């Protein structure tokens, strides 16, 4: 049986070689044709053709021939300079042919041809500038994506004892990076995570987010106490931020089985999903100021410890999600959406939430939005001995 399978593999590798070569040639031809089709100024040529047909039907040359300039002008918005010049040449030749056919006076025909030539040259220059701008924008996007991958590192589907997933959308679609931040890392003191929102936008916000994440990743490994991690971030921001700058954040940790620690620094409360499906916001017992403003408040955040059992989930998010509005200015109800879409797969849950959020706002967010979801798999899912927990305990905060 094994011999038959090996023979089949060899036969598959040898027999269709010519077909693979032909297929490669066919795919190359298809790529060339697709490239040519993409670079062909179909609509500008169509406009020139329509003007020619109208002139042939009406025979009123001086009335219709100036409209040939619409061809190269439109080509400048959809094609490069070569396509513009080809459309312009077609327009000039068509104008010359029709002008002679219609018996236009020499002076009028010369004026029309000069106008077509001038529009073609100007459109060609506009096409060159547009292509350069697109290349610069593509380079900026590439740099921004690289910076985002370095700053907001991808979260693997499994981190420590948790399943995990992240969805992030930047309001600045051209840059694809914003002021929201997140991180989820395993440490000697258990899995630790942070989700935060920097005041402001643009490069200053990105710089502050990088500072917070750098300090968090370092302190999360060094400090056994979660409050000490938050203190490290606070001290760093106090030295580097301006008087009006701050960062709201939730820092959480899982130091031992069944216990979840949460520190909320002026951020939206996380949503706890019990294994029974109950969704509850994790409100801080004592409201705390955002990171960077502790000196003004005079007190620090408190540590909230809650049970976290098999099947439980925790969703952290930024205000770009909860403050998203529809056309009637109604806010998106995240807790209700989570109840509708919660599942045993965090990636699927966040995918459904993100799609519903985009539908709610009409397709584009106006603020950065981040969603980070962790789930403690049930023991039966991992093959480990299952610990029995009373239903009322699993659904009690």
N, C-alpha and C positions, 0 to 999 in steps of 0.2 A: 504494500500500500504506500509505504514511504517512497519506494523506488518510482512508483507511478507518478507521485506528486512531483518528485524532482525532475523526472522526464518531461512532465507537462510544463514545468517552469522553463527548462532549457528550450523546449519547442516554442514556447511563447517568446523567448528572447531572440531566437534565430529567425523563425519564419516571417514575422511581419516587419523585418528590417526595411524592406523597400517601401512598405506602406508607411512606416514611420517617417522615412525620408520624404515621401510624397506629402505626408501630413504636415511635416515641418515646412516644406515649400509652400503648401496651401495656406498654412497659418501666416507665413511671412507675406504672401501676397495679400491676405486679408488685412494684415497690419498696414501694409503700404496703401491699400485702397482706403482703409479707414482714415489714415493720415491725410491722404489727398482729399477725401470727402470733408474732413474737419477743416482743411485749409481752403477749400473752394468757397468763394463768396457767392453762394447760391442766391440769397435774397437780393443783393445788389445787382447781380446779373439779371435776375428776374425783373427788377424795376426797369433796367435799361431796355430789356426786351419788350415790356409793356408799353413804354414810351414809343419805341420804334413801331410797334403794331398800331398804336393809336394814330401816329403820324401817317403811316401808310394808309390807314382807313380814312383819315380826315383830310390829309394833304395840306395841313395848315402849318407848315414848317416852323415859322418864327414863334408860333404860339407854344408848341410842344417841345421843341428842341432844348430850351434851357432846363427843362425838367430832367434831362440826362445827367445833370450834375448831382442829382440825388443818389445815383449809383455809387460813385467814389466816396461821397460824403458818408454814406451808410457803411461802406466797406471799412472805413477807418475805425468804426466802433466794434467790428467783428473780426477783422483780419489784420494781418501784418502789412508792412509797406509794399511787399511784392503783390499781394492780392489787390491792394488799392491801385497800384500802377496798372495792373492788368484790366481792372474794371474801368479805370480812367481812359486807357487806350481804346477799349471797346466803345466807350461813350464818345470819344473824339472821332473815331472812324465812323461810327454810326451817324454822328451829327454831320460830318463832312459828306457822307454818302446821301443822306436824306436832304441836306441843304442843296446839293447839286441837283438831286432829282426833283425837288420842289421849285427849283429856279429862284432860290433866294438871292438877293443882291449881294455882291462880293463883300461890301462893308459890313452888312449885318451878319453874314456867315462868319467872317473873320472875328467879329465881336463874340459870337456864340462860341466859337472854337477856343478863343483866348480865355473866355470865362471857364470853359470846361477844363482847360489845361491848368488854370490857376487853382481851381477847386481840387483837381487831382493832386497837384503838388502840395497844397496845404493839407489835404487829407492824408497824403503819404507821410508828411512830417508828424501829424497827429497820431498816425498809426505807430510810427517809431517811438514816440513818447509814451504811448499806451503800453507797448510791449516792454519798454524799460521799466515802467511803473509796476507792471505785473511781475517782472522778474525781481524787483526790489521787494514787493509784497510777499512773494514766495520765499525769498531769503529771510525776511522778518518772521514769517510763520514758522520756517524751519528752525530758526534760532529760538523762538518762543517755545516751540514744542520740546526742543532739547532742554531748555531751562526748566520747563514744567516737569519733564521726566526726572531731572536732577533734584528739583525742589519737592515735588509731590510724587514720591516713588510709588510705583504700582504695588497694590496690596495683593498678596497671593490669596488663592481661595481658602487656604487653611493657615492659620497662625496660632501656634500653640494648641490649646484645646478647642479653638473656635473655628467655625466657618465664617468667612468674612467677604464683604463686597463693598465697592466704592463707586459712586457716580458723581462726576464733577462737571459742571458747565460754567464757563467764564462768560460774563456779559460782553466783554470785548471780544467778539467773535474773530476779528482779524488777528488778534494777538494770541487767543486761546489760552490765556493765563490771567489770573486775577488775584484778589487779596484774600480769598478763603484758603484755609490750610487744613491739612489732616495728616495723621501718621498713626500707624499701628505696628508695634514692634514687640517681639519677645525679649525679655530681659531676665537677669538672674532673680528678679523680684516678682516675676510673673508677667503676663502680657499687659502692656500699657498702651493707651491710645489718647489722642487729642484731636479735637475738631474746634477750629476757631475762625474768627472773622475780624480782619484788620479794618480799622476805620479808614475810609478813603479808598481810592482806586489808583490804577496805573502803577508805574515803576516804584514809587515810594511804598505803596502797599505791598508789592511783591518783595521788596527788600526787607520790610518788617516781618512778613511771613517767613522769609528765609531765616531771619534771626531767631524767631520763636521756635521754628522746627529744629534748627541747629542746637539750641540750648536744650530743648526737650529731649532730643535723641541722646545727648550726652548725659544729662541729669537722670534720665530714666534708667540708665544702666548703673549709675553711681549711687543714687540715693535709694535706700530701702523704704523710706517713708514717702508716700505720694505727695503730702503737703510740702515736703522739702523740695520735690521736683518743681512744684508750682512756685515756691519761694525763689528758686534759682532763675526761673523765667522772669519773675517780677523784678528781681534785682538787675537783670540784664536790660530789660526794657526801661527801667528807671534811669539807667545811664545813657541810653541811646535814643529814646523817643522824645519828641517835642512835648510841650505842655498840653496841647490839645489832642495828642494822639493816644490811642489805647487799642487793646485787643480783647474782645470777648472770647471766652474759650470754655470748653468742658474737658477736663482731664480725668481719665478713668483708669482703673487698674484692677487686675484679678490676682491678688497675692496668694490666695489659697482656694481650694475647691469649695464652691458654694458661696463665696463671698465676693461681692463686687464693690469697689470703692469709687466714689464719684466726687469730684471737686468742681463746682460750678462758679466761674468767674464772670458774672454778668451776662451769661449766654442763655439762649433758649433752652428750656429743660429737655433732656433726652426723653425718648419714649421707650418704656419698658413693655415688652410683649411677653406675657407669661405663656407657658406651654399650652394652657387652655384657650388661648386666643385673646385674653383680656389685655387691652392697651391702656397704660397708665403713664402720665408724665411724671418724671422724677424731679419734683420741685425741691430746691434747697431749703433746709430748715431755717437758715439765716441768709438772706440775700447778701451777696458779696459784690464788691466793685470789679469792673473789668481789670485785666492785667495792665499795669502802667499807671493806675489811678489809686493804688492802695494808700499812698501818702495823703491823699485828699480825704479818704474815707476814715482813716485811722484804725482800721481793723482788717484782718485777712479773712480768707474763705474758710469754711468748715468742711470737714470730711464726712460724707454721707455714705454709710455702709448699708447695703441691702443684700438680701439673699438672691442668688442667681443659680438656678438649678438646670438640669438637663431639659432641653427644649425651649429654654428662655432665650429671648433676643433683646438687643438694645440698639436703638437707632439714634445716632447723633447727626445733626444737620445744622445748616446755617440759615440766617433769616432770609436769604434769597429764595428759599423754598416756601416758608410760611407767609412771606410778604408778597408773593406773586399774586397778581390780580387778573381777573378776566375782564371782558369788555364792560361789565356792569360794576366794576371796581370791587368785586367780592374776592376776599382772600381765599387762597387754596387751603383746604382743611386737611392737613397732613395726617392727623390721627385717624380721621375717617378713611382716608385713602389707604393707610397702613392696614386697617382692619379688613378692607376689601381685598387687598392684594398679598397679605402675609402668607408665606409658604415656608417649606422646609429648606428652600434654596435661597440664600440671601441675594445672589446675583439676579435671580428671576424676580424676586420681590422688588428690588431697586429698579430693575428695568421697567416693570409695570408702573411703579410710582413716577419714574422720570417721564415716561410716555404720557401718563395722565397729567403731569404737571405742565408739559409742553402744550397739550391740548387745552388745558385751562387758560393759559396765557395767549393762545393763538399762534404758537410756533416758535417764539423767541423770548428768552428771559431778559429782563432789564437789570438784573443784578446777578452777581456770582452766586452759585448754588452748589452746595456739597452735601452728599448723603453718605454716611458710613454706617453699615449694619454688621453686627456680630451675632452669631448664634451658637449656643452651646449644644452640640448634638446629643441626642439621647443615647444612653449607654447601649441600647439595643442596636443603634445605627453603627456604632464603632466596634461591636463585638465584645465589649468589656462587661463585667458583671454589673447588673443594673441595681441602682440604689432606689428603694421605694420611698416616695414622698407623698404625703397626703394631698389630695386635690386642693383642699382649702389652703394649705401652705403654699402650693405652687401658684395660686392665684391671689395671694396676699402680698402687698407691697412691704 
